[in-house]
Amino acid sequence: MTDYQIDGQLEYQQVYDNFKWPRPLNYNFARDVVDKWAKDKSKQALFWLDDNGNSESRTFHEVSQASKSLCNVLSDAGIKRGDTIVTILGRKIAWWEVFTASIRMGAILSPGTTQLSAKDLAYRINTSQATCIITDQENAAKVEEIEGLCKTLACKIVVGGERVGWVDYTGEVAKASTEFETADTLADEEALCYFTSGTTGYPKMTIHTHSYAIGHQNTGKYWLDLSPEDLHWNISDTGWAKAAWSSYYGPWNSGAAVFIHESKGFSAKDTLDMFSKYPITTMCGAPTIYRLLVLEDLASFDFGKLRHSVGAGEPLNPEVIEVWKRATGITIRDGYGQTESTMLCGNFLGVEPRFGSMGKPTPGIDLQVIDAQGNILPANKEGDIAVRVHPQKPPGLFKEYKNEPEKTAKSYRGEWYLTSDRAFVDEDGYFWFVGRDDDVILSSGYRIGPFEVESALLEHDAVAESAVVSSPDEKRGEIVKALIILTQGHAPSDELIKELQDYVKKVTAPYKYPRKIEFVKTLPKTVSGKIRRVELREAEWTNK
């Protein structure tokens, strides 16, 4: 039982009404959290295994020491406080060490998924003016394709063996000193740079400060329900902000250990088998994960010590929640937030869940549904989901879209930050998701901007024009669909569909490719010539 529970139940309203954020002037998660847990040299921080049965464990002390050694390696290579470090590592232990080292030395970490193409990497390195990249052997090859285009890149570190022209992560960290003075970073100093897709243009840089970690105190405490005795499994790619939520800040704020399964692909059966083999107590997964898990014969699996399940990334089907509860006795508790924020709303313990609802606002977050003038709307009236940012912005809300002041300004309406999502609140204060007010596609937890896919398609000789929208999908929630006008000399065919899909996989991250392609003669447009994606999307979802 954690300290916010009374008689086993979260006294939600009491906690919400009395909650006050800590607001230190200086804050550094590596020093103030990781090193705190590291005082107990036996305290486990993570447990890692792969598909071949190899496994390793790390204590907080070992993570702390490794991060200090890495800080010395980076400093010797000329990397300094305020520099941007891009890391593409997947579920390797080094990812947690790199994250901690970057925070410790006051650098800005920019994580990315291993599915990024060489072109994607060049864009991210150049846009962020990164001076260092830390990656694995496979992605090192992608970097070598484009490093001549990346003038700011001064240091390349590879994990998983030596490579010509690269610093050997394992060898150099092992040799480096474990003495390093942690930077006394300001709470509002830049710490993280996440690239997030929008409806127009290429991904924008979402900047978080060191206080982002403070915002995630509530993620671990109130949503993940973690304590120092827990082993938490977040089934998420490390390239996404969700990993910061549930694989790093959330668990470690609470002193919980992280369970890591490095795998080449997802297997529902292998995932379910893990609960009987390892003492996993809590788990977090995207709705797509749960949709695949419930297709298995859940009654044939032993769920071991599992006591708590949460889902995030997109709305979760009530039917899936019911099937999971019948098999495990556990209610999947939805949580809502963004790359730009921490936990904003959720089905917390002690709050009776209403299946399909987003739940209630997180303690410390004044979340409302507002109209176009910034007025709070009455119950059951649809409007924009917004967070009050005046007189004080809650810790965990992003600082800005770097170098894009106009886009940053558009995220605010008076004293409110706009999430770009729409909802209504019922008479009992539960939020109900209606939809996004933009065209971004959420597929299996991945956020995909239509512009990126359209741009990739237009590079192909057969494509004269394209429009990309979401299409409903039973397993993934929604998938990418492309409507394409062909150039002269090209005719619709199954072969061309396959060719275009493969082409998109080649020139951008594979998860962005259009799983559906429809060839059309015309596309609806506004008077100014902009494609009316909203019309295409509505037609797609109306006819599902």
C-alpha positions as CSV (number, residue, x, y, z in Angstrom):
1,M,0.0,0.0,0.0
2,T,1.4,3.4,-1.0
3,D,1.2,6.5,1.0
4,Y,-1.6,8.0,-1.0
5,Q,-4.0,5.1,-0.3
6,I,-6.4,4.8,2.6
7,D,-7.9,1.3,3.2
8,G,-6.4,0.2,-0.1
9,Q,-8.2,2.9,-2.1
10,L,-6.9,6.2,-3.5
11,E,-8.6,9.1,-1.9
12,Y,-8.7,10.8,-5.3
13,Q,-10.6,13.9,-4.6
14,Q,-8.8,14.6,-1.3
15,V,-5.4,14.2,-3.1
16,Y,-6.5,16.3,-6.1
17,D,-7.9,19.1,-4.0
18,N,-4.8,19.4,-1.7
19,F,-2.0,18.7,-4.2
20,K,0.9,21.1,-4.6
21,W,3.7,20.7,-7.0
22,P,7.3,20.9,-5.7
23,R,9.0,23.8,-7.6
24,P,12.8,23.7,-6.9
25,L,15.0,26.3,-8.6
26,N,17.6,23.6,-9.4
27,Y,16.9,20.0,-10.3
28,N,18.8,17.1,-11.8
29,F,17.1,13.7,-12.0
30,A,20.4,11.8,-12.1
31,R,21.5,13.4,-8.8
32,D,18.2,13.9,-7.0
33,V,16.6,10.5,-7.9
34,V,19.0,7.9,-9.4
35,D,21.8,8.7,-6.9
36,K,19.4,8.7,-4.0
37,W,18.3,5.1,-4.8
38,A,22.0,4.3,-5.5
39,K,22.9,4.8,-1.8
40,D,21.6,1.3,-1.3
41,K,24.1,-0.6,-3.5
42,S,21.9,-3.6,-3.8
43,K,18.7,-1.8,-5.0
44,Q,17.7,-3.2,-8.4
45,A,17.1,-0.6,-11.2
46,L,16.5,-2.9,-14.2
47,F,16.3,-6.5,-15.4
48,W,17.1,-7.1,-19.1
49,L,16.7,-10.2,-21.3
50,D,16.7,-11.0,-25.0
51,D,15.1,-13.7,-27.2
52,N,18.0,-16.0,-26.7
53,G,17.7,-16.3,-23.0
54,N,20.5,-14.0,-22.1
55,S,19.8,-11.8,-19.1
56,E,21.4,-9.1,-17.0
57,S,20.5,-7.1,-14.0
58,R,21.7,-3.6,-12.9
59,T,21.4,-1.8,-9.6
60,F,20.9,1.9,-9.3
61,H,24.4,2.1,-8.0
62,E,25.7,0.4,-11.2
63,V,23.6,2.7,-13.4
64,S,24.9,5.7,-11.5
65,Q,28.5,4.7,-11.9
66,A,28.2,3.8,-15.6
67,S,26.5,7.2,-16.3
68,K,29.3,9.0,-14.6
69,S,31.9,7.1,-16.6
70,L,30.0,7.9,-19.8
71,C,29.9,11.6,-18.8
72,N,33.7,11.5,-18.7
73,V,33.9,9.8,-22.1
74,L,31.6,12.4,-23.6
75,S,33.4,15.3,-22.0
76,D,36.8,14.0,-23.3
77,A,35.1,13.9,-26.8
78,G,34.3,17.6,-26.4
79,I,30.6,17.2,-25.6
80,K,29.4,19.8,-23.1
81,R,26.5,21.1,-21.1
82,G,23.7,22.3,-23.5
83,D,24.9,20.1,-26.4
84,T,22.3,17.8,-28.1
85,I,23.0,14.0,-28.0
86,V,20.9,11.9,-30.4
87,T,20.4,8.3,-29.2
88,I,19.0,5.5,-31.3
89,L,19.4,2.3,-29.2
90,G,16.3,0.2,-28.9
91,R,15.9,-1.8,-25.6
92,K,19.5,-2.0,-24.7
93,I,20.8,-1.4,-21.2
94,A,23.0,1.4,-22.6
95,W,19.8,3.4,-23.3
96,W,19.2,3.9,-19.6
97,E,22.8,4.7,-19.0
98,V,22.9,7.3,-21.8
99,F,19.7,8.9,-20.6
100,T,21.1,9.2,-17.1
101,A,24.5,10.5,-18.3
102,S,22.9,13.1,-20.5
103,I,20.8,14.5,-17.7
104,R,23.7,14.3,-15.3
105,M,26.0,16.5,-17.5
106,G,23.3,18.9,-18.6
107,A,23.2,17.8,-22.2
108,I,20.0,17.7,-24.2
109,L,19.0,14.1,-25.1
110,S,17.0,13.4,-28.3
111,P,15.9,9.8,-28.4
112,G,14.6,8.2,-31.6
113,T,13.3,4.9,-32.8
114,T,15.6,2.3,-34.5
115,Q,13.2,2.4,-37.4
116,L,14.3,5.8,-38.6
117,S,15.9,5.9,-42.0
118,A,19.2,7.6,-42.8
119,K,17.3,10.5,-44.2
120,D,15.3,10.8,-40.9
121,L,18.5,10.8,-39.0
122,A,20.1,13.5,-41.1
123,Y,17.0,15.7,-40.5
124,R,17.1,15.2,-36.8
125,I,20.8,15.7,-36.4
126,N,20.8,18.9,-38.5
127,T,17.6,20.3,-37.1
128,S,18.7,19.9,-33.5
129,Q,22.4,20.7,-34.4
130,A,23.4,17.6,-32.5
131,T,27.1,17.2,-31.7
132,C,26.9,13.5,-30.8
133,I,25.1,10.4,-31.7
134,I,25.0,7.1,-29.7
135,T,23.6,4.1,-31.5
136,D,24.0,0.4,-32.3
137,Q,25.9,-1.3,-35.2
138,E,22.9,-1.4,-37.5
139,N,22.0,2.2,-37.2
140,A,25.7,3.3,-37.3
141,A,25.6,2.2,-40.9
142,K,22.7,4.6,-41.6
143,V,24.7,7.4,-40.0
144,E,27.7,6.7,-42.2
145,E,25.4,7.2,-45.2
146,I,24.6,10.8,-44.2
147,E,27.3,12.0,-41.8
148,G,28.9,14.2,-44.6
149,L,25.7,16.2,-44.5
150,C,25.8,16.7,-40.7
151,K,28.3,19.5,-40.1
152,T,27.7,19.7,-36.3
153,L,28.2,16.0,-35.6
154,A,31.5,15.8,-33.8
155,C,31.3,12.5,-31.8
156,K,29.9,9.1,-32.8
157,I,29.6,6.3,-30.2
158,V,28.6,2.8,-31.1
159,V,27.2,0.2,-28.7
160,G,27.8,-3.5,-29.5
161,G,31.4,-3.8,-30.5
162,E,34.1,-1.8,-32.2
163,R,33.6,0.0,-35.5
164,V,36.1,2.0,-37.6
165,G,35.7,5.8,-37.0
166,W,33.5,5.3,-33.9
167,V,34.1,5.4,-30.2
168,D,33.5,1.9,-28.6
169,Y,30.9,2.5,-25.9
170,T,31.5,-0.6,-23.9
171,G,35.3,-0.4,-24.0
172,E,35.6,3.4,-23.3
173,V,33.0,3.4,-20.5
174,A,34.7,0.5,-18.8
175,K,38.0,2.4,-18.8
176,A,36.7,5.8,-17.7
177,S,36.6,7.3,-14.2
178,T,33.5,7.0,-12.2
179,E,34.2,10.4,-10.6
180,F,32.1,13.1,-12.2
181,E,30.5,16.2,-10.7
182,T,26.8,16.4,-11.7
183,A,25.7,19.6,-13.3
184,D,23.6,21.7,-11.0
185,T,21.0,22.2,-13.7
186,L,18.1,24.7,-13.4
187,A,14.7,23.1,-13.2
188,D,13.7,25.1,-16.3
189,E,16.9,24.3,-18.2
190,E,16.5,22.2,-21.4
191,A,16.9,18.5,-21.0
192,L,15.0,16.6,-23.7
193,C,14.2,17.0,-27.4
194,Y,11.5,14.8,-28.8
195,F,10.6,15.0,-32.5
196,T,6.8,14.8,-32.9
197,S,4.9,14.7,-36.1
198,G,2.3,17.3,-37.1
199,T,-0.2,17.8,-39.9
200,T,2.1,20.0,-41.9
201,G,5.9,20.0,-42.4
202,Y,8.4,17.6,-41.0
203,P,8.5,16.6,-37.3
204,K,9.0,19.5,-34.9
205,M,11.3,19.6,-31.9
206,T,9.4,19.3,-28.6
207,I,11.6,20.6,-25.8
208,H,11.3,19.5,-22.2
209,T,13.2,20.9,-19.2
210,H,14.6,19.1,-16.2
211,S,11.3,19.7,-14.4
212,Y,9.7,17.2,-16.8
213,A,10.9,14.5,-14.4
214,I,9.0,16.2,-11.5
215,G,5.8,16.0,-13.6
216,H,6.4,12.3,-13.9
217,Q,6.3,11.8,-10.1
218,N,2.6,11.5,-10.5
219,T,2.9,9.1,-13.4
220,G,4.7,6.6,-11.3
221,K,2.7,7.2,-8.1
222,Y,-0.9,7.7,-9.1
223,W,-1.2,5.9,-12.4
224,L,1.4,3.2,-12.5
225,D,0.9,2.7,-8.8
226,L,4.5,1.9,-8.2
227,S,6.6,1.4,-5.1
228,P,10.3,0.4,-4.5
229,E,9.2,-3.3,-4.4
230,D,7.7,-3.4,-7.9
231,L,9.1,-4.7,-11.2
232,H,7.4,-2.7,-14.0
233,W,7.2,-3.7,-17.7
234,N,6.5,-1.0,-20.2
235,I,6.1,-2.6,-23.7
236,S,7.2,0.4,-25.7
237,D,9.9,1.5,-28.1
238,T,12.6,3.6,-26.4
239,G,12.4,6.2,-29.2
240,W,9.1,7.5,-28.0
241,A,8.2,9.8,-25.1
242,K,6.2,6.9,-23.7
243,A,9.5,5.3,-22.7
244,A,10.3,8.5,-20.7
245,W,6.9,8.1,-19.0
246,S,6.9,4.4,-18.1
247,S,10.4,3.1,-18.7
248,Y,12.4,5.8,-17.0
249,Y,11.0,8.7,-15.0
250,G,7.8,7.1,-13.7
251,P,9.3,3.9,-12.4
252,W,12.6,5.3,-11.1
253,N,10.9,8.3,-9.3
254,S,9.1,5.5,-7.3
255,G,12.2,3.4,-6.9
256,A,10.7,0.5,-8.9
257,A,12.8,-1.7,-11.1
258,V,12.3,-1.8,-14.9
259,F,11.7,-5.0,-16.8
260,I,13.2,-4.9,-20.3
261,H,12.7,-7.5,-23.1
262,E,14.9,-6.8,-26.1
263,S,13.2,-8.6,-29.0
264,K,13.3,-8.6,-32.8
265,G,9.5,-8.6,-33.0
266,F,6.4,-8.8,-30.9
267,S,4.9,-12.2,-30.0
268,A,1.6,-12.2,-27.9
269,K,2.3,-15.7,-26.6
270,D,5.9,-14.9,-25.6
271,T,4.7,-11.8,-23.9
272,L,2.1,-13.6,-21.9
273,D,4.6,-16.3,-20.9
274,M,6.8,-13.7,-19.3
275,F,4.3,-13.2,-16.4
276,S,4.8,-16.8,-15.1
277,K,8.6,-16.7,-15.6
278,Y,9.4,-13.3,-14.0
279,P,8.0,-11.4,-11.0
280,I,6.4,-8.6,-13.1
281,T,4.0,-6.7,-10.9
282,T,2.8,-3.9,-13.2
283,M,2.6,-3.4,-16.9
284,C,2.0,-0.7,-19.4
285,G,1.1,-1.2,-23.1
286,A,-0.4,0.5,-26.1
287,P,-4.0,-0.5,-26.9
288,T,-2.6,-2.4,-29.9
289,I,-0.6,-4.7,-27.5
290,Y,-3.7,-5.5,-25.5
291,R,-5.8,-6.1,-28.6
292,L,-3.2,-8.8,-29.7
293,L,-2.9,-10.3,-26.2
294,V,-6.7,-10.9,-25.8
295,L,-6.7,-12.9,-29.1
296,E,-4.8,-15.6,-27.2
297,D,-6.4,-18.1,-24.9
298,L,-5.8,-16.1,-21.8
299,A,-7.2,-18.8,-19.5
300,S,-4.2,-21.0,-20.4
301,F,-1.6,-18.5,-19.0
302,D,-0.4,-17.9,-15.5
303,F,-0.2,-14.1,-14.7
304,G,2.1,-14.7,-11.7
305,K,2.5,-11.5,-9.6
306,L,0.8,-9.1,-12.0
307,R,-1.5,-6.8,-10.1
308,H,-1.9,-3.7,-12.2
309,S,-2.2,-2.9,-15.9
310,V,-2.4,0.5,-17.7
311,G,-2.8,1.5,-21.3
312,A,-1.9,4.7,-23.2
313,G,-1.3,6.0,-26.7
314,E,-4.8,6.0,-28.0
315,P,-8.3,5.2,-26.7
316,L,-8.7,1.5,-25.6
317,N,-11.8,-0.5,-26.7
318,P,-14.1,-1.3,-23.7
319,E,-14.4,-4.9,-25.1
320,V,-10.7,-5.4,-24.7
321,I,-10.7,-4.1,-21.1
322,E,-13.5,-6.6,-20.2
323,V,-11.8,-9.6,-21.7
324,W,-8.5,-8.8,-19.9
325,K,-10.4,-8.3,-16.6
326,R,-12.2,-11.7,-16.9
327,A,-8.9,-13.4,-17.4
328,T,-6.7,-11.6,-14.9
329,G,-9.0,-9.9,-12.5
330,I,-7.3,-6.6,-13.4
331,T,-8.9,-3.6,-15.0
332,I,-6.7,-1.9,-17.6
333,R,-6.6,1.7,-16.6
334,D,-6.3,4.2,-19.5
335,G,-4.1,7.2,-19.2
336,Y,-4.0,10.3,-21.3
337,G,-1.1,12.6,-22.1
338,Q,1.1,13.7,-25.0
339,T,4.7,14.1,-26.2
340,E,4.3,17.7,-25.0
341,S,3.2,16.7,-21.5
342,T,3.2,14.2,-18.7
343,M,0.1,12.5,-17.4
344,L,-2.9,14.8,-17.8
345,C,-5.9,12.5,-17.1
346,G,-6.4,8.9,-16.2
347,N,-8.4,6.1,-14.6
348,F,-6.6,6.2,-11.2
349,L,-6.9,3.6,-8.4
350,G,-9.8,4.5,-6.2
351,V,-11.6,6.2,-9.2
352,E,-14.3,3.8,-10.4
353,P,-13.4,3.3,-14.1
354,R,-16.0,3.9,-16.7
355,F,-15.0,1.8,-19.7
356,G,-14.3,4.1,-22.7
357,S,-13.7,7.1,-20.5
358,M,-10.3,8.9,-20.2
359,G,-10.9,9.1,-16.5
360,K,-10.3,12.2,-14.3
361,P,-7.6,14.9,-14.2
362,T,-4.2,14.1,-12.7
363,P,-3.5,15.7,-9.3
364,G,-1.7,19.0,-10.0
365,I,-3.4,19.4,-13.5
366,D,-6.3,21.8,-14.0
367,L,-7.8,20.0,-17.1
368,Q,-10.9,21.4,-18.7
369,V,-12.9,21.3,-21.9
370,I,-13.1,24.9,-23.3
371,D,-14.8,26.7,-26.2
372,A,-13.2,28.9,-28.8
373,Q,-13.1,31.9,-26.4
374,G,-11.4,30.0,-23.6
375,N,-14.5,29.5,-21.5
376,I,-15.0,26.3,-19.6
377,L,-17.9,24.4,-21.1
378,P,-20.7,22.8,-19.1
379,A,-21.1,19.0,-18.8
380,N,-21.7,17.0,-22.0
381,K,-20.7,19.9,-24.2
382,E,-17.9,19.0,-26.7
383,G,-14.9,21.3,-26.9
384,D,-11.1,21.5,-26.8
385,I,-9.1,19.7,-24.1
386,A,-7.0,22.3,-22.3
387,V,-4.6,22.7,-19.4
388,R,-4.5,25.8,-17.3
389,V,-1.0,27.4,-17.4
390,H,-1.6,30.6,-15.5
391,P,-0.6,31.7,-13.0
392,Q,1.8,28.8,-13.1
393,K,2.5,26.2,-15.7
394,P,2.5,22.6,-14.2
395,P,5.9,20.8,-14.2
396,G,6.1,18.4,-17.2
397,L,4.5,20.6,-19.8
398,F,6.9,21.3,-22.7
399,K,8.9,24.5,-23.0
400,E,8.4,25.1,-26.7
401,Y,8.6,23.8,-30.2
402,K,12.2,24.7,-30.8
403,N,12.8,27.5,-33.4
404,E,9.1,27.6,-34.2
405,P,7.6,30.4,-32.1
406,E,4.4,30.6,-34.2
407,K,3.6,26.9,-33.7
408,T,4.3,27.3,-30.0
409,A,2.0,30.3,-29.8
410,K,-0.8,28.4,-31.5
411,S,-0.8,25.9,-28.7
412,Y,-2.1,28.5,-26.3
413,R,-5.5,30.2,-25.9
414,G,-5.4,32.8,-23.2
415,E,-4.5,31.0,-19.9
416,W,-4.8,27.6,-21.5
417,Y,-2.5,25.1,-23.3
418,L,-4.4,23.3,-26.0
419,T,-3.8,19.6,-26.5
420,S,-5.3,19.6,-30.0
421,D,-7.8,16.9,-28.8
422,R,-11.5,17.2,-28.3
423,A,-13.7,15.7,-25.6
424,F,-16.6,16.3,-23.3
425,V,-16.9,16.0,-19.5
426,D,-19.9,14.2,-18.0
427,E,-21.8,15.3,-14.8
428,D,-19.4,13.3,-12.6
429,G,-16.2,14.8,-14.0
430,Y,-15.1,12.0,-16.3
431,F,-13.5,13.0,-19.6
432,W,-14.7,11.3,-22.8
433,F,-12.4,11.5,-25.9
434,V,-14.1,12.6,-29.1
435,G,-11.2,12.9,-31.5
436,R,-8.2,15.0,-32.6
437,D,-8.7,18.4,-34.2
438,D,-5.8,17.7,-36.6
439,D,-5.0,15.0,-39.1
440,V,-2.2,13.2,-37.2
441,I,-2.6,9.4,-37.4
442,L,-2.1,7.3,-34.2
443,S,-1.4,3.7,-35.3
444,S,-0.3,1.1,-32.8
445,G,0.8,4.0,-30.5
446,Y,3.0,5.5,-33.3
447,R,2.2,9.2,-34.1
448,I,2.4,9.7,-37.9
449,G,2.1,13.0,-39.7
450,P,0.4,12.7,-43.1
451,F,2.7,15.2,-44.7
452,E,5.7,12.9,-44.1
453,V,4.1,10.0,-45.9
454,E,2.8,12.2,-48.7
455,S,6.2,13.7,-49.2
456,A,7.7,10.2,-49.4
457,L,5.1,9.1,-52.0
458,L,5.7,12.1,-54.1
459,E,9.3,11.2,-54.6
460,H,8.1,8.2,-56.6
461,D,7.7,8.7,-60.4
462,A,4.2,7.1,-60.4
463,V,2.7,9.6,-58.0
464,A,1.4,12.9,-59.2
465,E,-0.5,13.8,-56.0
466,S,-1.4,12.1,-52.8
467,A,-3.4,12.6,-49.6
468,V,-2.9,10.5,-46.5
469,V,-5.5,9.9,-43.8
470,S,-6.3,7.5,-41.0
471,S,-8.4,4.4,-41.7
472,P,-10.0,2.3,-39.0
473,D,-8.3,-1.0,-38.1
474,E,-9.4,-3.6,-35.5
475,K,-5.9,-4.4,-34.2
476,R,-4.0,-1.1,-34.6
477,G,-6.8,1.3,-33.9
478,E,-6.1,3.1,-37.1
479,I,-3.7,2.7,-40.0
480,V,-2.2,4.9,-42.7
481,K,-4.2,5.1,-45.9
482,A,-3.0,6.9,-49.1
483,L,-5.3,8.2,-51.8
484,I,-3.1,8.6,-54.9
485,I,-3.4,10.3,-58.3
486,L,-1.0,8.6,-60.7
487,T,1.2,10.3,-63.3
488,Q,0.7,9.7,-67.0
489,G,2.0,6.3,-68.1
490,H,1.1,4.5,-64.8
491,A,-1.9,2.4,-64.2
492,P,-3.4,1.0,-60.9
493,S,-2.3,-2.5,-60.0
494,D,-1.5,-4.7,-57.0
495,E,2.1,-4.7,-58.1
496,L,2.2,-0.9,-58.0
497,I,0.7,-0.8,-54.5
498,K,3.4,-3.1,-53.3
499,E,6.1,-1.1,-55.0
500,L,4.8,2.2,-53.4
501,Q,4.6,0.6,-50.0
502,D,8.1,-0.7,-50.2
503,Y,9.3,2.7,-51.5
504,V,7.9,4.5,-48.4
505,K,9.5,1.9,-46.1
506,K,12.8,2.6,-47.8
507,V,12.8,6.4,-47.7
508,T,11.3,6.9,-44.2
509,A,10.6,4.9,-41.1
510,P,8.8,1.6,-42.0
511,Y,6.0,2.1,-39.5
512,K,4.8,5.1,-41.6
513,Y,4.1,3.2,-44.8
514,P,0.4,3.2,-46.1
515,R,-1.1,-0.2,-45.3
516,K,-4.0,0.8,-47.6
517,I,-3.7,2.5,-51.0
518,E,-6.5,3.7,-53.2
519,F,-6.0,5.2,-56.6
520,V,-8.3,8.2,-57.4
521,K,-8.8,10.6,-60.2
522,T,-9.3,13.8,-58.0
523,L,-8.8,14.9,-54.4
524,P,-11.1,17.4,-52.6
525,K,-9.5,20.8,-52.0
526,T,-10.2,24.2,-50.5
527,V,-10.4,27.3,-52.5
528,S,-6.8,28.0,-51.7
529,G,-5.8,24.6,-53.1
530,K,-5.2,22.7,-49.8
531,I,-6.3,19.1,-49.7
532,R,-9.4,18.6,-47.5
533,R,-8.1,15.7,-45.5
534,V,-10.9,16.1,-43.0
535,E,-13.4,15.3,-45.8
536,L,-11.4,12.2,-46.8
537,R,-11.0,11.1,-43.2
538,E,-14.7,11.4,-42.4
539,A,-15.6,9.4,-45.5
540,E,-13.2,6.7,-44.5
541,W,-14.5,6.4,-40.9
542,T,-18.2,6.8,-41.9
543,N,-17.9,3.9,-44.3
544,K,-16.0,1.6,-41.9
